C-alpha cells in the first residue's frame, strides 16, 4: 500500500538524515540546518508517524445500550457471546490503521482486566467463567498482526466508593501500574476530560465534585506513566504530549499548529483536563510554549458504544475519506472509534464502510507521477551538490534539498516528463527540526505562465491539499513565510488513481455534500 509506505518512509528518514549529517559533515563545507523553536520528543515523532489508529469502546455500556454507565451495573451483564479480538484487530489493520486504543475502564468503573484494585471487573462476569482478560486478548491480537497498543483509563469512576478522596488516587494509579507493566509496550495513554458528577459510588448514589486542577495530581500521575512506559505519549486536553483537537465531529482547524499553549477557562486557574478553552485546540498556537500536536477523534457511528438502532447510521466510505483529509490532511493524527457489538466483533456494516474507505485511498495514492521528473530550486544551501534540488527525486532517504541560512522564502519546481492531471497534493515538513513553514502556495504552469491554485499557512507532519482537477506539465511550491533560518525539502513523489471527490465540503458535517466520480492524481512533497 503506497500511501502507508510513504508515511513510514518519511519518519524512518528523519533519524537517518540527522545521522548521515553527523557522519558526513566533515566532507561538507556547509552544516545542516539548525532546529527551530520548540521541537518534538522522540516519542512524539513516533506518534506522528502512527497517524491513523482505532478507538475501541467496549464495556458494560455495550450491553445496557447506554453511552455513560452510572456505575451500578452488575458485572453479570458483561458476556460477549463470540468475542473475537483478531476480527477487530484485522478490521483495523485492513483499514490502514497502525494501532488501537482500548477503553480498559470507562466512567462506569468496570475494568476489562482482572484488576486487584476492585471487584468491579471482568473476573466477576460470566465471560470465560470469570477467567477472561479482554485487555490481554486485544494486546495479543495486536502484537500478532503488528499493531501498536494504547490504553484509555477513565480518571472518573462512578462505581468506586473512594472516588473524590485521596484513597481513590492510589487506586487509580495502581490500575495504571497494572496496565502499564503487565501488557508490554504501550504507545499512547489516554486520559478523558470528563470528571466528577452523579454516580453510584459504592451505593452512596450521590453527586461528587472534584477540583480538576489539583485532585488527580497530574504531574505525579504523568510521572508514573513516564516511569513505566517512557516511549508512550500522554493524551489529554493539556497533553503533555498530545492534545484533544477540541471537537468530536472529525475535523481540525486550518491552520492546525503542532505547538499549543493551553489557556484556562478563567483567569487565575491552572489549565487541566476539562478546564481549558478547548475551542482553541482546533488551531493550536503558532508560537506556542509546548509541542502538543492535535489528535482528531470521532466515531464511525453517532455513539461511542454500540447501539443496534444505529446500524443504519454508519459513516459512509466517502464521509470517512472527508474526515481523513480534514484531520491527517491538516497534520493531526486520526483516531476513529469502532465499537464492537454484543457478540464482541465489529459489525458487518462498519467493516464494509472501512473497506470502501481504504479502497478509495489506495487508488488515490497508487501511481507515481514524478517518475522521470526534473527538480529545480531557487536556492541551494552552500551551492553544494549535497543539498541540490535533484535530491528530492533520487529516492534516497538519506539526501535532501536545503536552502542557505536567512532564506525565508524559496521555491522548488518539478517538471514532469509529460502533462499530468491530479487533484491532491501531499506536503510534509521534517518536524524533528520544528514546524518551520508559516505560509505556502502551489502554482501550476498554464498558458506559458504560473497560475496559483492553492494557498495556506501550516504544513506540519502532513498537508493534503484536495481540490479541482489540475492539468499541467510542471508545478511550483512556494514557501512564502518561514521564520526559521533555512528551508529544506527531502522528497517529492506523485501518484494517481480513481477516487471519490466531494463536490462540496462542509467540515461541520464531513461527507454530507454531493459526490461525483472522477479520475484523479495526487502529487506528494515532503519537507523538513
C-alpha positions as CSV (number, residue, x, y, z in Angstrom):
1,X,0.0,0.0,0.0
2,X,1.9,3.0,-1.2
3,X,0.2,5.6,1.0
4,X,1.3,3.8,4.1
5,X,4.8,3.2,2.7
6,X,5.2,7.0,2.1
7,X,4.3,7.7,5.7
8,X,6.6,5.0,7.1
9,X,9.5,6.1,4.9
10,X,9.1,9.7,5.9
11,X,9.7,9.1,9.6
12,X,12.3,6.5,9.2
13,X,14.3,9.0,7.2
14,X,14.1,11.6,10.0
15,X,16.6,9.7,12.2
16,X,18.8,8.6,9.3
17,X,19.1,12.1,7.8
18,X,20.4,13.5,11.1
19,X,22.8,10.6,11.5
20,X,24.0,11.0,7.9
21,X,24.7,14.7,8.5
22,X,26.6,13.9,11.7
23,X,28.8,11.4,10.0
24,X,29.2,13.3,6.7
25,X,29.6,16.9,7.8
26,X,33.4,16.6,7.7
27,X,33.1,16.4,3.9
28,X,30.7,19.3,3.7
29,X,31.6,23.0,3.8
30,X,28.0,23.9,5.0
31,X,26.5,22.2,8.0
32,X,22.8,21.1,8.1
33,X,20.1,23.5,9.3
34,X,19.7,24.1,13.0
35,X,16.4,23.2,14.7
36,X,13.8,25.9,15.0
37,X,11.8,26.8,18.2
38,X,10.1,24.0,20.2
39,X,10.7,20.6,18.7
40,X,9.1,17.2,19.4
41,X,10.5,14.5,21.6
42,X,11.4,11.1,20.1
43,X,8.1,9.6,21.4
44,X,6.1,12.4,19.8
45,X,7.9,11.9,16.5
46,X,7.0,8.2,16.6
47,X,3.4,9.1,17.5
48,X,3.2,11.5,14.5
49,X,4.4,8.6,12.3
50,X,1.5,6.4,13.5
51,X,-1.1,8.9,12.1
52,X,-4.2,6.6,11.9
53,X,-5.5,4.2,14.5
54,X,-8.6,3.0,16.2
55,X,-10.5,3.8,19.4
56,X,-12.3,0.7,20.8
57,X,-15.2,1.4,23.2
58,X,-16.4,-1.9,24.6
59,X,-17.7,-2.4,28.1
60,X,-20.9,-2.8,30.2
61,X,-22.4,0.1,28.2
62,X,-22.4,-2.2,25.1
63,X,-24.9,-4.5,26.9
64,X,-27.0,-1.7,28.6
65,X,-27.5,0.4,25.4
66,X,-26.0,3.4,27.2
67,X,-23.2,5.9,26.5
68,X,-22.3,6.5,30.1
69,X,-22.9,3.9,32.8
70,X,-24.0,5.0,36.2
71,X,-21.6,2.6,38.0
72,X,-24.3,0.3,39.5
73,X,-24.3,-2.1,36.6
74,X,-23.8,-5.8,37.5
75,X,-20.7,-7.4,36.1
76,X,-23.0,-10.3,35.2
77,X,-24.3,-8.2,32.3
78,X,-20.9,-8.5,30.5
79,X,-20.9,-11.6,28.4
80,X,-20.0,-11.3,24.7
81,X,-21.1,-14.5,23.1
82,X,-18.4,-14.6,20.4
83,X,-15.7,-12.2,21.2
84,X,-13.0,-12.2,18.6
85,X,-10.1,-9.9,19.2
86,X,-8.5,-10.9,15.9
87,X,-11.6,-9.9,13.9
88,X,-11.5,-6.5,15.5
89,X,-7.7,-6.0,15.0
90,X,-7.8,-7.2,11.4
91,X,-10.7,-4.8,10.7
92,X,-8.4,-2.0,11.9
93,X,-5.3,-3.2,10.1
94,X,-7.2,-3.8,6.8
95,X,-8.4,-0.2,7.0
96,X,-4.8,1.0,7.1
97,X,-4.7,1.7,10.9
98,X,-1.4,1.2,12.7
99,X,-2.7,0.7,16.2
100,X,-5.7,0.8,18.6
101,X,-6.5,2.5,21.9
102,X,-8.7,0.3,24.1
103,X,-11.1,1.7,26.7
104,X,-9.9,-0.5,29.6
105,X,-12.2,1.3,32.0
106,X,-14.9,3.9,31.2
107,X,-16.7,6.2,33.6
108,X,-18.9,3.3,34.9
109,X,-15.7,1.8,36.5
110,X,-16.0,-1.7,35.0
111,X,-12.5,-3.0,34.3
112,X,-11.8,-5.2,31.3
113,X,-8.9,-6.9,33.0
114,X,-8.8,-8.9,36.3
115,X,-7.5,-6.0,38.4
116,X,-6.6,-6.4,42.0
117,X,-7.9,-2.9,42.8
118,X,-11.7,-3.5,42.6
119,X,-14.2,-6.3,42.4
120,X,-16.0,-4.4,39.6
121,X,-14.1,-6.2,36.9
122,X,-14.2,-8.9,34.3
123,X,-13.4,-11.7,36.7
124,X,-16.8,-11.2,38.3
125,X,-18.6,-11.6,34.9
126,X,-19.7,-14.9,33.2
127,X,-17.3,-14.3,30.4
128,X,-15.0,-17.3,30.3
129,X,-16.3,-18.3,33.7
130,X,-14.6,-15.4,35.3
131,X,-11.2,-16.2,33.9
132,X,-11.2,-13.8,31.0
133,X,-8.9,-10.8,30.3
134,X,-10.0,-8.8,27.4
135,X,-7.0,-6.4,27.6
136,X,-4.7,-9.4,27.2
137,X,-6.7,-10.7,24.2
138,X,-6.6,-7.4,22.5
139,X,-2.9,-6.9,23.2
140,X,-2.1,-10.4,21.9
141,X,-4.0,-9.9,18.7
142,X,-2.4,-6.6,18.1
143,X,1.1,-8.0,18.7
144,X,0.3,-10.9,16.3
145,X,-0.8,-8.5,13.5
146,X,1.8,-5.7,14.0
147,X,-0.5,-3.1,15.5
148,X,0.5,-0.7,18.3
149,X,-1.5,-0.8,21.6
150,X,-2.8,2.2,23.5
151,X,-4.7,2.3,26.8
152,X,-7.7,4.6,27.8
153,X,-8.3,4.6,31.5
154,X,-11.1,6.9,32.8
155,X,-10.0,9.1,35.7
156,X,-13.6,9.4,36.7
157,X,-15.0,6.2,38.4
158,X,-18.8,6.3,39.1
159,X,-18.6,2.8,40.8
160,X,-15.8,3.3,43.3
161,X,-16.8,4.3,46.8
162,X,-13.5,6.1,47.3
163,X,-13.9,8.4,44.3
164,X,-13.4,12.0,45.5
165,X,-11.0,11.1,48.3
166,X,-7.2,10.7,48.3
167,X,-7.6,7.0,48.6
168,X,-9.0,6.8,45.0
169,X,-5.9,8.4,43.6
170,X,-3.9,5.5,45.0
171,X,-6.4,3.1,43.4
172,X,-6.3,4.9,40.1
173,X,-2.5,4.8,40.0
174,X,-2.5,1.2,40.9
175,X,-4.8,0.5,37.9
176,X,-2.4,2.5,35.7
177,X,0.5,0.5,37.1
178,X,-1.2,-2.9,36.3
179,X,-2.0,-1.8,32.7
180,X,1.5,-0.3,32.0
181,X,3.5,-3.2,33.5
182,X,1.6,-6.3,32.5
183,X,0.9,-5.9,28.8
184,X,4.2,-4.8,27.1
185,X,4.9,-1.7,25.2
186,X,2.2,1.0,25.1
187,X,2.3,3.8,22.5
188,X,-0.4,6.1,24.0
189,X,-2.1,6.6,27.4
190,X,-5.4,8.4,27.0
191,X,-7.0,10.5,29.8
192,X,-10.5,11.7,29.4
193,X,-11.6,15.2,30.4
194,X,-15.0,14.1,31.9
195,X,-14.5,14.2,35.7
196,X,-16.9,14.3,38.6
197,X,-20.7,14.2,38.9
198,X,-23.5,11.9,39.9
199,X,-22.7,8.2,40.3
200,X,-23.3,5.0,42.3
201,X,-20.1,5.4,44.3
202,X,-20.4,2.1,46.2
203,X,-24.1,2.7,47.0
204,X,-24.0,6.3,48.0
205,X,-25.9,7.3,44.9
206,X,-24.9,11.0,45.1
207,X,-23.1,13.8,43.2
208,X,-19.4,14.2,43.9
209,X,-17.4,17.2,42.6
210,X,-13.6,17.3,42.4
211,X,-11.1,20.1,41.9
212,X,-9.9,19.3,38.4
213,X,-6.8,21.4,38.9
214,X,-5.5,19.5,41.9
215,X,-7.4,16.3,42.6
216,X,-5.5,13.9,40.3
217,X,-2.1,15.5,41.0
218,X,-1.5,15.2,37.2
219,X,2.2,16.0,37.4
220,X,2.9,12.9,39.5
221,X,0.4,10.8,37.6
222,X,2.1,11.6,34.4
223,X,5.5,10.9,36.0
224,X,4.2,7.4,36.8
225,X,3.4,6.9,33.1
226,X,6.9,8.2,32.1
227,X,8.5,5.8,34.6
228,X,6.6,2.7,33.4
229,X,6.2,3.5,29.7
230,X,8.9,6.1,28.7
231,X,8.0,5.7,25.0
232,X,4.3,6.3,25.4
233,X,2.7,9.7,24.6
234,X,0.2,11.0,27.1
235,X,-3.1,12.4,25.8
236,X,-5.4,14.9,27.5
237,X,-6.8,18.3,27.0
238,X,-3.5,19.7,28.2
239,X,-1.2,16.9,26.8
240,X,1.5,17.0,27.9
241,X,2.4,15.1,24.7
242,X,-0.8,15.2,22.6
243,X,-3.9,17.4,22.8
244,X,-7.6,16.9,22.0
245,X,-8.5,18.7,18.8
246,X,-11.5,20.3,20.6
247,X,-14.4,18.6,18.7
248,X,-15.6,15.1,18.2
249,X,-17.1,15.8,14.8
250,X,-14.0,14.6,12.9
251,X,-12.1,17.7,11.7
252,X,-9.3,20.0,12.8
253,X,-8.8,23.7,12.2
254,X,-6.9,25.2,9.3
255,X,-4.2,26.2,10.1
256,X,-3.5,23.5,12.7
257,X,-0.2,24.1,14.5
258,X,1.6,21.4,16.4
259,X,2.6,23.9,19.1
260,X,0.0,24.9,21.7
261,X,-0.4,27.0,24.8
262,X,-3.4,25.8,26.8
263,X,-5.4,28.6,28.4
264,X,-7.6,28.1,31.5
265,X,-11.3,28.8,31.3
266,X,-11.0,31.5,34.0
267,X,-8.1,33.9,34.9
268,X,-6.1,32.5,37.8
269,X,-6.9,28.8,37.1
270,X,-4.3,26.2,36.2
271,X,-5.0,24.5,32.9
272,X,-6.1,21.0,33.5
273,X,-8.2,18.3,31.6
274,X,-11.7,19.6,31.3
275,X,-10.7,23.1,32.4
276,X,-9.3,24.9,29.3
277,X,-10.5,26.9,26.4
278,X,-10.8,23.7,24.3
279,X,-12.0,25.5,21.2
280,X,-8.5,27.0,20.8
281,X,-7.2,23.5,20.4
282,X,-8.7,23.4,16.9
283,X,-5.9,25.6,15.5
284,X,-3.3,25.3,18.2
285,X,-0.8,28.2,18.8
286,X,1.7,29.1,16.0
287,X,4.4,30.1,18.5
288,X,3.0,28.0,21.4
289,X,5.0,27.1,24.5
290,X,4.7,23.4,24.0
291,X,5.0,20.8,21.2
292,X,1.5,19.4,21.8
293,X,0.0,18.2,18.4
294,X,-3.7,17.5,18.0
295,X,-5.4,14.2,17.8
296,X,-8.7,14.2,15.8
297,X,-11.3,11.8,17.3
298,X,-14.7,10.7,16.1
299,X,-16.8,7.6,15.9
300,X,-17.8,5.6,12.8
301,X,-21.4,5.7,14.4
302,X,-23.2,8.5,16.2
303,X,-22.4,7.0,19.6
304,X,-19.1,5.8,21.1
305,X,-20.6,2.5,22.1
306,X,-22.6,0.0,20.0
307,X,-26.3,0.6,19.7
308,X,-28.4,-1.6,17.4
309,X,-30.6,1.4,16.5
310,X,-27.5,3.0,14.8
311,X,-26.8,0.1,12.3
312,X,-28.2,2.3,9.5
313,X,-26.2,5.3,10.6
314,X,-22.7,4.1,10.0
315,X,-20.5,6.7,8.3
316,X,-20.0,6.0,4.6
317,X,-16.6,5.5,2.9
318,X,-16.9,8.9,1.4
319,X,-17.5,10.5,4.8
320,X,-14.5,8.7,6.2
321,X,-12.4,10.0,3.3
322,X,-13.5,13.5,4.1
323,X,-12.5,13.1,7.7
324,X,-9.2,11.8,6.6
325,X,-8.5,14.9,4.6
326,X,-9.8,17.2,7.4
327,X,-7.6,15.5,10.1
328,X,-4.5,13.8,8.7
329,X,-4.6,16.3,5.8
330,X,-4.2,19.1,8.3
331,X,-1.3,17.5,10.2
332,X,-3.2,15.8,13.0
333,X,-3.5,12.2,13.9
334,X,-6.8,10.5,13.3
335,X,-8.3,8.1,15.9
336,X,-11.5,6.5,14.6
337,X,-13.8,4.8,17.1
338,X,-15.0,1.3,16.1
339,X,-17.5,0.0,18.7
340,X,-17.8,-3.9,18.9
341,X,-21.3,-5.2,19.2
342,X,-22.8,-7.5,21.9
343,X,-21.3,-10.5,20.2
344,X,-17.9,-9.0,20.5
345,X,-17.0,-8.1,16.9
346,X,-17.0,-5.1,14.6
347,X,-20.4,-5.3,12.8
348,X,-20.5,-6.0,9.0
349,X,-21.9,-2.5,8.3
350,X,-18.8,-0.9,9.8
351,X,-16.4,-3.3,8.2
352,X,-17.9,-2.6,4.8
353,X,-17.5,1.1,5.2
354,X,-13.9,0.7,6.3
355,X,-13.2,-1.5,3.3
356,X,-14.6,1.1,0.9
357,X,-12.7,3.9,2.6
358,X,-9.4,2.0,2.3
359,X,-10.1,1.3,-1.4
360,X,-10.6,4.9,-2.2
361,X,-7.3,5.9,-0.5
362,X,-5.3,3.1,-2.0
363,X,-6.4,4.1,-5.5
364,X,-5.8,7.8,-4.9
365,X,-2.1,7.1,-4.0
366,X,-1.3,4.3,-6.4
367,X,0.6,6.0,-9.3
368,X,3.9,8.0,-9.1
369,X,3.6,10.9,-11.5
370,X,7.0,12.3,-10.6
371,X,8.9,9.4,-12.1
372,X,11.3,10.8,-14.6
373,X,10.6,14.4,-13.5
374,X,13.3,17.2,-13.1
375,X,13.5,19.4,-10.0
376,X,14.9,23.0,-9.9
377,X,15.2,25.2,-6.8
378,X,15.5,28.9,-6.3
379,X,18.3,28.4,-3.7
380,X,20.6,25.6,-2.8
381,X,22.4,25.5,0.6
382,X,26.0,26.5,0.1
383,X,25.6,25.7,-3.6
384,X,26.6,22.2,-2.7
385,X,25.6,19.1,-4.5
386,X,24.8,17.5,-1.1
387,X,21.7,19.8,-0.9
388,X,20.8,20.1,-4.6
389,X,17.2,20.1,-5.8
390,X,17.5,16.8,-7.6
391,X,17.9,15.1,-4.1
392,X,14.1,15.3,-3.8
393,X,13.7,12.9,-6.7
394,X,16.6,10.5,-6.1
395,X,14.6,8.0,-3.9
396,X,17.4,8.2,-1.4
397,X,16.0,8.8,2.1
398,X,19.5,10.0,3.2
399,X,19.6,13.0,0.9
400,X,17.6,16.3,0.7
401,X,17.4,19.7,-0.8
402,X,18.1,22.7,1.5
403,X,18.5,26.4,1.3
404,X,21.0,28.8,2.7
405,X,20.6,30.3,6.2
406,X,18.5,33.5,6.3
407,X,16.4,32.3,3.4
408,X,12.8,32.9,4.4
409,X,11.2,32.4,1.1
410,X,12.1,29.9,-1.6
411,X,10.5,27.7,-4.2
412,X,11.1,24.4,-5.9
413,X,9.7,23.4,-9.4
414,X,9.1,19.9,-10.5
415,X,8.8,19.5,-14.3
416,X,7.1,16.3,-15.4
417,X,8.1,14.2,-18.4
418,X,4.6,14.9,-19.9
419,X,1.5,16.6,-18.9
420,X,-0.3,15.2,-15.9
421,X,-3.6,15.6,-14.0
422,X,-4.1,15.5,-10.3
423,X,-6.3,16.9,-7.5
424,X,-4.4,16.0,-4.4
425,X,-1.1,17.4,-3.2
426,X,0.7,16.0,-0.2
427,X,3.3,18.2,1.5
428,X,5.4,17.2,4.6
429,X,7.8,19.1,6.9
430,X,10.6,17.4,8.6
431,X,9.2,18.1,12.1
432,X,12.1,16.9,14.2
433,X,13.6,20.3,13.3
434,X,10.4,22.1,14.4
435,X,7.4,23.5,12.5
436,X,9.2,25.9,10.2
437,X,6.7,26.8,7.5
438,X,4.1,29.6,8.1
439,X,2.9,30.1,4.6
440,X,2.9,28.3,1.3
441,X,1.4,28.5,-2.3
442,X,1.1,26.0,-5.1
443,X,1.3,27.1,-8.7
444,X,0.9,25.3,-12.0
445,X,2.3,26.2,-15.4
446,X,-0.6,27.2,-17.5
447,X,-0.6,29.1,-20.9
448,X,3.1,29.9,-20.5
449,X,2.7,31.5,-17.1
450,X,2.4,30.4,-13.4
451,X,-1.2,30.2,-12.0
452,X,-1.8,29.9,-8.3
453,X,-4.3,27.1,-7.4
454,X,-3.7,26.5,-3.6
455,X,-2.6,28.6,-0.6
456,X,-2.5,28.0,3.1
457,X,-0.4,28.6,6.3
458,X,0.6,25.4,8.2
459,X,2.1,22.2,6.8
460,X,3.5,20.2,9.7
461,X,3.5,16.5,9.7
462,X,1.4,16.3,6.6
463,X,-0.7,18.7,4.5
464,X,-3.1,17.2,2.0
465,X,-4.5,19.7,-0.4
466,X,-7.5,18.4,-2.3
467,X,-9.5,20.4,-4.9
468,X,-10.5,20.5,-8.5
469,X,-8.5,18.7,-11.2
470,X,-5.3,20.4,-12.2
471,X,-3.6,19.6,-15.5
472,X,-0.1,20.8,-16.1
473,X,3.5,20.0,-17.2
474,X,5.1,21.4,-14.1
475,X,4.2,22.5,-10.6
476,X,5.8,25.0,-8.2
477,X,5.7,25.0,-4.5
478,X,6.5,28.4,-3.0
479,X,7.3,28.9,0.7
480,X,6.1,32.5,1.3
481,X,6.7,32.7,5.1
482,X,9.3,30.8,7.1
483,X,10.5,32.4,10.3
484,X,13.5,30.0,10.6
485,X,16.9,30.5,9.1
486,X,16.6,27.8,6.4
487,X,14.1,25.9,4.3
488,X,14.7,22.4,3.1
489,X,12.9,19.5,1.4
490,X,14.0,15.9,1.1
491,X,11.4,14.1,-1.0
492,X,8.9,14.6,-3.8
493,X,6.6,11.9,-5.2
494,X,3.4,11.9,-7.2
495,X,0.6,9.3,-7.5
496,X,-2.6,9.0,-9.4
497,X,-5.8,6.9,-9.2
498,X,-9.6,6.8,-9.3
499,X,-11.3,8.1,-6.2
500,X,-14.3,10.0,-4.9
501,X,-14.1,13.8,-4.8
502,X,-16.5,15.9,-2.8
503,X,-18.4,18.5,-4.9
504,X,-18.8,20.5,-1.7
505,X,-17.1,20.0,1.7
506,X,-18.6,21.2,5.0
507,X,-16.2,20.4,7.9
508,X,-19.1,20.5,10.4
509,X,-20.7,17.6,8.5
510,X,-17.9,15.8,6.7
511,X,-19.2,13.8,3.7
512,X,-22.6,15.3,3.7
513,X,-22.1,17.1,0.3
514,X,-22.9,15.8,-3.2
515,X,-20.3,13.4,-4.6
516,X,-19.1,12.5,-8.1
517,X,-16.6,10.0,-9.5
518,X,-13.5,11.3,-11.3
519,X,-10.1,10.1,-12.4
520,X,-7.6,12.0,-10.3
521,X,-4.0,12.0,-9.2
522,X,-2.1,13.1,-6.1
523,X,1.3,14.8,-6.0
524,X,3.4,14.2,-2.9
525,X,6.0,16.5,-1.4
526,X,8.0,16.0,1.8
527,X,9.5,19.0,3.7
528,X,12.0,19.4,6.5
